[in-house]
Amino acid sequence: MAAVLPMRTAAETALIERYHTEKATLPGAAEARAVAFARFEKAGLPSKRVESWHYTDLRNILREVAPAAGETQALSALDFENLPHRFVIANGRLAEGSAPEGVEVLPLSEALKAGRAAIGAAMGEAIDSVVDLNTALCRDGLFLSVKGDATLHLAFAEFVEDRRSVMPRIIAEVAPGASLTLIESHTGPEGIAYQKNSVVELLIGDGAKVEHIRLNAGGDKALMLSTLAAKIGAEAELTSLNFTTGGEISRHQSFITYAGENAKLRLNGATMLKGRQHCDNTLVVDHAVPHGESRELFRSVIDGEAQGVFQGKIIVRPHAQKTDGQMASNALLLSDEAAMSNKPELEIFADDVVCAHGATCGALDDNQLFYLMARGLPRVEAEALLVEAFIDEALDAITHDGVREALARRVSDWMRARKES
Amino acid sequence: MLEIKNLHVEVEGKKILNGLTLTIRDGEVAAIMGPNGSGKSTLSYVIAGKEDYTITEGDILLNGQSVLEMAADERAAAGLFLAFQYPLEIPGVATMTFLKAAMNAQRKARGEAELTPGDFMKRVREAAAKLGINLDMLKRPLNVGFSGGEKKRMEILQMSLLDPSFCILDETDSGLDIDALRIVAEGVNALRGGNRGMLVITHYQRLLDHIVPDTVHVMAKGRIVKSGGKELALELEKNGYADYVEAA
């Protein structure tokens, strides 16, 4: 029986045409791009019929593809205290920055042309249409080779005056025993429906340590698609936090594969949504080898008519004995119209593992609020105190004090803005 | 001074307080005793400003001013303090952070300047020492994992730091062993005096051996059915509430 393919949408047709038009000028990785494009051409944009995209119907959301953003100077970008090394990536291209010792930084276009960067290597067994699109069409980004102990801030900033699309990609190779703190921040103009599809790949060598923090402070009309793909070596550690307050529609996906034994993963999320924002955190943690440990903690605060989504899948392969996985997603709904969809999944094929998941959804506790108010805290302050404490547990994973404080401040600013509106 | 005048209160259509009238003068310590279900805890929540109750009739005045239109935080800033029967656990909020937020919120509401960090710490250290509270405990999240005795001591610490003009102690003896009871009662007694009035709500005479009241009131079926001096508590301990419940 022949498979019935739905008709191509205008966006799908435009993306396919874009690839054919640009193919000859795309920097490097021609073979990987062709494979990714062929998969995309066959599957199209993921619709709600695709299980992993059920709650974020991209085929329906992305009606039209915006033209690619042009080159620009970095006009302004986010800064953190105590982070001396910042690279500004303006409209998807490296605009300025200086590398700390122990890190080699190249524009991704150069690294791909020189065959230095293996695009898609961190994806493991995972296949995803949005990543395929980025692989096929990305023009630039950064290649990082980390051999020492480095802290880097990648400040992604969009400078566009109308609807544009950007598809940057970061590929970081962290050598065995090296350590990297990587902060990516994303900012862009308010009121402009720009489209972003960013992918960060981390290849983490044996015994290496990576702390990754992503801040989504995108514009209020932006479509923010992002992916973290990581392959973790033996005895290595990865901590990653995705902090979202921005974007109209956001989806952050994490594909983590254990490549060596005794690796540790901490994957956290902190999401604060209001108005009609939508944010989807989807993760697939693939325990492909024994003795892996994973901890996932996602906290969402949802106000207005906003919608949160959490999909967490932990796969334990047949030989991955002694896997220890704990996953939790907790949501606090601040209004009657706010909604949260939680979908935790465990796929366990080994018999000697400890895995658990939990998901909760609820309002602020009236009794706790009354207690705080009875001590003199006005309602808005009492609510802010409870919300800050709730989110703070997810921020706990961050060891960089300056960034942690900056994010905590964003939480209280968000609550203050809520009070004023 | 706290004046409760002909107070009628309902919860979801069910009448809990039924024309309760009681005046507690400046500096007076009054005890309310009564059987389970007589409405004692409801009374304390209604005075403190919990929102789940409908007041159908009557008034509550603190120092001559009606508090019924005030939110719980405004009542606190006006000088009211409720020591909870079951203090709430607040995960993620360090006790010290909470104490500072509460003290400064009340100061702000009264138009006073915020405490300096040094002044705040000095006050906390002194008050904690009197109650035998270790400062390390104040770094922990508020009431999380605290024992019953620790929670009640924390209530008295807050009472002492917030310096209210009127205190309600709701079943402060519940969940306390004899030693903890003594420490808590000493803490309360240290705060007696001046114009500060207190309303002590309890089931048992036991607490009143330690916090000796000026007046004792018996509550049944949502109102005060008998008032007297401290000897009334002893009589109740001997004869029980049955006579009063029947009469109510």
Interface residues (C-beta under 8 A of the other chain):
Chain A: D365 D366 N367 Q368 F370 Y371 L372 M373 A374 R375 G376 L377 P378 R379 E381 A382 L385 L386 E388 A389 F390 D392 E393
Chain B: A48 G49 K50 E51 D52 A71 A72 D73 R75 A76 A77 F81 L82 F84 P87 L88 I90 P91 G92 V93 F98 A101 A102 M103 A105 Q106 A109 P141 Q158 L162
